[in-house]
Amino acid sequence: MEVPAKNMLTLPANSADKRLTRRRCLQMGLMTLGGLALRAPGAAPQRPNILFIAVDDLRPELGCYGREYIKSPNIDRIARQGMTFNRAYCQQAVCSPSRSSLLTGTRPDTTKVWDLVTHFRDALPDVVTLPQLFKQGGYFVQGIGKIYHPGFDDPRSWSVPWQTPKAPTYALLKTPEVKDEDVPPKNGKKRKGPAFESADVPDNFFKDGKVADLAAGTLRGLSRKPEPFFFAVGFAKPHLPFVAPKKYWDLYDPAQIKLAPNPFRPKEAPEYALSNSNELRNYEGMPAEGPIPDNLARQLKHGYYAAVSYTDAQIGKVLDELDRLGLRKNTIIVLWGDHGWKLGEHGEWCKHSNVENDANAPLLLSVPGMKNAGKHTNALVEFVDVYPTLSELAGMPLPGHLEGTSFKPLLDDPNRPWKTAAFSQYPRQGWMGYSMRTDRYRFTVWVGRKDHSKVDAIELYDHQTDPQENTNIAKLPANAELVKRLMEQWRQGWQGANPPATR
């Protein structure tokens, strides 16, 4: 069964460059239009600032997503002033592929980034990234903290060199400055430090606290510049290890923390559809194989929640400074987690799969003066849509290489008809799983990495009857016609799923 080319679209870098060149003649005129919606009648046009907040391994288990037991008042504050996207999906649930996709506006089969060792410029040497587009459009563009994958920064994206502060990973080890990857091997196998830690230290003892302090100081400098800014701030927590100051652990009663309701693998799913929680198992004290005991699972969830609240507090410091400087009235804020995360669901931890827990991630967008502030939308959106959305909101010309769709229309009408599907993918053992999330179903087709005509397995989950994706129903005879119909939709790829007005 051959997968059509547009389902695996690869855009040559020179093609993107040519299309962008054709649009450059429009840029100066369009720049003067940017931000018209944000200015007062009769005032001179003023382009909006962009505060671009990235959070690592953050799943949509937050107060603004209806999980009131999570203490996330500052992220919730963005939600009250903006729109919460309930069904936003990353293109691949692991750091570098997801971030490369969002920041270039292209999908993993175009960036050729499916792992943690490949830079997107290997395949797309001339692609214009999202921050780079704003820099070319006259913005002052600066990035601090975790934006691109560590070790894979992109100097062309910034007006000044990207920077991130140094800080210890742990507080309670004998050598406070030791990094988790530097912990000596155990029994001949390299192991990281403990998976969680609670220490009575100030927020800026750790990196995210230092990032918040640096971001606040940077905002003061940006506020004095004549040009608008695009400011990217990246936070590392709640990424493993779950290390946070004790006061954030104290926000949660471990006895009240509920364990995952489905600590088992999906029935009838291919064995390779999920990993073995290897990222977690590399940490000290974690079992090398088998289930995580309940008491340990509860400690891990406690640590994750504490790390979420810790990072939320750091985000709050940045927002407070934005308000204090009077910048909020002309600043668009976008906050995104680079992918979801499993906390024991399907008997697994971490990400690295196509399941809903991993592909679905938080996405918040706040635009000054927006009429639907505080609203949610169930529209299917994708991380490749962030690039065109921010560009359109700022009056930027859209480069021709983009593989997403601006969801700006949803800000005016969050319930309007929108995409019929969102697409994610994940490689595994010689196979690539291409996953399509429709309004009701998750449909995943596993094809050969080198031979896309070879289909090894199909997964089908009905979110109306099985929202946890516990049973693969693709092989049921009663679903044969449904599988056929979904396969036809899947073959049309992401282009066929776009809103009618944008096709």
N, C-alpha and C positions, 0 to 999 in steps of 0.2 A: 504494500500500500504506500504509494509515494506521497510524501508531504510536499505541497506546492511551494514554489520558491518564495512567495510573499509571506508564507508563514515563518520562514527562516531568513528574512530579508537582510542582506548585507549591503551597506551603502558605501561605495568607494569614497575615500576622503576627497579626491579631486572633484567628484560630483557635488559633494556638499559645498566645496569651496566655490565652484562655478555658480551654483544657485545663490550662494550668499553674495557673491560679487555682483550679480544682476540686481540684488536688492539694495546694495549700498547707496545707490543714487537716491533712494527714497529716505535714507536714514535721517538726514538733517531735517527734512520736513516733518518726519514722524516724531523726532525728538521734541519738537516744539509742542506736539499734541499730548505728550506723556503727562499724566497727572492732572488733566483737565477736570476729571471727576472729583479731584481732591482739593480744588482751589475755590475760594469764595468768588461770587459773581463780581466781575469787574477787576479782579486781581490779576497780576501777571501769572502766566502759566508756571507751575512749580511741580517738578517731577518728584514722585514719591521716593523716600528712602526705602531700603529693603533690609529687614533684620531676618536673617536666614539661620534658624536654629536646628541643628542636627543632634539627635540623641541616639546613642548606640544601644542596640538590643532592647529597645523599649516596646513592649507589647501594649495593645489598647486596653489595658486593665488600669483605668484611671478614673478619677471622680467624674470627669466630663463624659466618660463613656458609660456612666451609670454604675460604676463600681465605687460606691460611696465609702467603702471600708479602706480604700487607698487614699492616703493623705497627699494630694497633689494640688494644693490651692493655687499655685502660680500657673501651672499648665491650664488648670480650669479657668483661670482669669483670662487667658488668651481665648479660650473657647467662648466665654461670655461676651467677648468683644468681637468674635469672629464666627466662623462656621466650622463645625466638626464633621469630618467625613467618616461615616461609620464603616464604609466598605472601600477602603483604599488599599491597593495591593502593590507590593514591590515586584520587580521583575525576576529576581532570584534571591532567595533568603539566605544570603551570607554577605558580609560587609562589602568587600571590594566590588563584586559584580553589581550589587544594588546601588552603591554610591556612584560607580562609573556610569550606570544607566541613567540615574536621575540627573547627574551633572552634565551629561552630554545630550540628554533627551533622546537617547537611542537604546535599543534593547540588547541583551547580552550576545545574541548572535551577530550583532553589528559591531559592538565593542570588542568582541572576541575575549571578553573577560568572564570566565566561568570559574576562576580560582583566585587564590590570594597571591599569585606570583607574576601575573601579567598586567602590564600597564595599558590602558586604553589607547594611548598614543602609538603603541606598536601597530595596531590595525588602523587607527584613525589619526595619523600624524598631524593633520591640518584641521581637525574638527574644532569648532568654536564652542567652548564650554559655556554653561550658563553664566558664571561670574565673568568670564572673558567677554561675552557679548555686552554685558553692562559696562565693562571697562572700555570697550571700543565705542560705546555710546556716550561716553563722557562722565561716567560715574567713577568715584573713588572706591575701589574694591579692595577689601581687606579680609583676611581669614585667619582665625586663631582656633586652636584645639583640633579635634578630630573631624575633618571635613572629608578629605580623600582618605583612602586606607593608609595607615602608617607606612612610611617609606615610599609612597607613590604620590607625592605631592605634584602639583602641576604649576610651575612658576608662571606660565602664560596666563593663568587665571587671575593673578593678583596685581594690584598697583604697587604694592610693597611686598617684600617676602613674607610668606606665611610663617607663623610662629606658634609654638606651643610651649608652655612652661614645663619644667622638670619637677617631679615630685616623687616621693616614695610610694610604692604600691601598698605596703603594709605599715602599721604603726607598732606592732607588738613583737616583731621578730628582733633577734639580738642585734642585727645590723639594720637599722631603719631604712637605709638607702637601698637595700637589696631589692632587685626587681624580681618579679615572680619567675621570669624565665631563667634567672640566675641561681635559683635554688638547686643545690647539688642533687645528682641523680640518687634514686632510691633503688637498691638491689640491682644496680647496673642500668636501670631505666631512668631517663631524664623525667623528672616530675616538677610540676610547678608548686608554688606555695599553697597554703590553705585556701579552700574555696570560699570562705567567708571569714569576716573578722569584725568585731565591735570594739572600738577604742575611744576613750574619752579624750578626744583631740579636737582642735578647732577645725572649721570647715576647710580652711585654706592650707591645712596640713597636706591634703591630697590634691591631685591634679585638677579635678573639676572645680574645687574652691579657688585655686589659683587662676584657672581659666575665667571664672566669674569676675575676680578682681581685675584681671587684665582687660576683660571685655568692658567693664565699667569705665576704666581709665581710657580705653581706646575710644569709647563713645564721646567722652569729653573732648578729645581731639577732633573727632569727626564732626562734632557739632559746630566747630569753628571753621570748617572748610567751606569754600564757596560752592562746590559742586555737591550733588546728592551722593549718598553712599549706598553701597551694597556691602553689608557686614555679615560675614558668615562666622558663626560661633558653634563649635562642636563639643559636646560633652560625652565622656567615655562611659560613665555609669548609666544604667545598671549592668554593663558588661561584667563578666567574671574577671577577677574574684569579687564577690559581693562584700566589699569593704566600705564602710561608712561610719562616721562618728556615732558614738553611742546614743546621742539624743534622738537620732532617727530610728534606731532600733527600738527605743523606748516608746515610740508612737504606736507600736503594735503589740498586742497580747498574743503570744504564740499559741495559747490554748484556743484562740478564736480563728486561727488560720486553717482554712479548709484545704485538704489535699485534692488533687485532680480527681474528677469523678470517673475518668476512664483510663486507668493506669494499665492499659493493654493495647496491643497492636491492632490496627483495623482488621477485621475478619475478611478473608479472601483477597487481601491486598498482596502484591508481590513482596517477597521478603526484603528486597533491596529498596523499597519505597522509603524506608526510614533508615537512619544511621544507628549507631550504638551509643549515642551521647558521648562520643569520644572527647569532645572539647571539655566537658565536665570531668571525665574520668582521668584526665591528665593532672588534676589537682590533688594535692596531698589529702589523704583521708577518704578519698572516694573509691568505692569498689571498682576493680578493673573490669568487671562484667556482672551481669545479673541485675535485678531490680535494686533501686535505692530504698533502703529501709524507711519506714514511715517517719520515725523520729528524725532521721537525717533529712528526709524530704521536707519536713516542716521547718527545720533550721535553714535549709536552702531558700525556701520561699520567704521566710522571715528576712533573710539577708537581701533577697531580691527587692522586697518591698521597701526595706530601709534604704537601699541604694537608689530606688526610684524617688523616694521622698528627699533624699540628700541632693540629687540632681535637680529636683523641682525647686528646692530652696535656692540653688545657684542660679537657676533661670529667673527666679524672683528678683535677685540682686540686679540682674541685667535690665529687667523690666522696670524696676524702681528707678534706675539711673536714666533710662529712656524717658520716663515720666518727669523726673526732676529737671532734666534738660529741656523739657518742652518739645521733645521730638516726636512724641507719640502721635500727635495730630496729623503728621505727614509721613508716617512710617507704616509700611505693610509688614506684617509679621507672619512668617510661615514657620511652623514647627513640624518636624517629621522624625519618626523613628525609622532606622534604615531597614528594618524587617521585624517580624514578630518573634516570638520565643515560646518554647514549650517549658512548662513547669510541672512535668510529670504526666501531661496528657499523652496518651498512646504509649505509656510506659517509657517516655523519652524526655530528655532535657536538651536545651539549646535550640538551634534552628536547623538548617541544612536539609530541608525537604520542601515538598509542595503542599503540605497540609495547610488548612485554614489558619491554624495557630501560628504558622511561620510566615505565610504569604501576606496575611492581613496585618497592617501596621498603622500606628496613629498618624493622622494628618490633620492639622489645624491651619486655617488661613484667616487672618484678620486684616481687613482693609478699612481705613478710617472712613467713617460716614456710611458704611454698608447698611442697607436697610434690613437685612436678615441676621443681624448680630445676635448670637446666642442660639441660632438654629442648628439643627443637624440635617444631613442629607444621607439617604440610602443609595444614592447614585453610585454606580460602579466607576471608580476612577483608578488611575495607575500612576506610579511614580514618574513615568516618562511624561506625564501631563503637567508636572510642576514647572518645567522649563518654559513651555509655551504660555502657561497661565501667568507666571510672573512677568514674562516679557510683554504680554498683551496689556496687563494692568499698568505697566510703566510706559506704554507707548512705544515699545521696542519693535523693530521689524523682526519677523519670525524667519530664522534661517531655513533653507529648504531641506536640511538633513533630518529634521525632527520626526520622530516616530510616535509622538503623543498628540493629544488634543487639549487645547486650552479649556479648562472647566470654568472660565469666567462666567458663562451664562448661568451656571448653577448658583452663583452668588445672588442673582436676582430672582431665580425660581428654583429652589432646591428640589422640587418634586417634578420637574419637567422630564420628559423622556430623554434618556441619555444612552450611554454605551450599553450594548447588549451583553458584553463579556469583558473580563479583564484576564490578562495572560501572564503566567509565571512559568518558570522552568527550573529544573535542577538536574545536573549530571550524576550518574551513578553507574560504576562498574561497566563501562562501555556503552551504557544507554543514556539517552536524554529524555527526561520526563517533561513533556509540554503540557501544562495545566491550564484549563480554561474555567474561569469562575463566572457562571451566569447568575441571573437573579435567584434561581432555585438550586442549581446543581454545581458541583465541582466535577469536572471531567478531565482526566489525565491520560495521555497516551504516551507510552514508553517506546521509543524508536531507537534504532542503532545510531551511535554517534557518527559513524562513518557511512552507514547505509540507512538513510531515512525511510527507505521503502520497507524496511523490516520492522514490523510491529511486534513487540514482545509481550506487552500486557496493556490492559485498559483498566482504569479505575473510574467508578461512578458513585457519587455520594449525593443523596437527596437531602438538602438542608431544610426542607419542610418537615421531614419525618426523622432526620438524623443529623441535627446541626453540629454534633461533635465529630462527624465523619468516622463512625465506628464500624460501619459495614459497607464493603464494596459490593454494589449490586449490579455490576456490569455484566456478569455472566448469567443472570436470571433470564430464562426464556421469555418471561413476561415483559422484559425491558429491551428486547431485541430492536423494536422499532424506535424506541427512545435513543438507544445507542447509535443507531443509524442516523437519526436526525441530528444528534449532537456531533457525530463525526463529520457530517456535512458542514455544520456550523464551524467546527474546529478547523476544518480544511480552509475555510475562508480567512482565517487568521485575524490578527488585530485590526487590519484595515476594514474588514467586513463588519466589525463590531462597533465602529465609530458612530457617533450620532448622525442621523440622516443628513442634517444640514452641512456636515463637514466631510462627507464622503466624496 
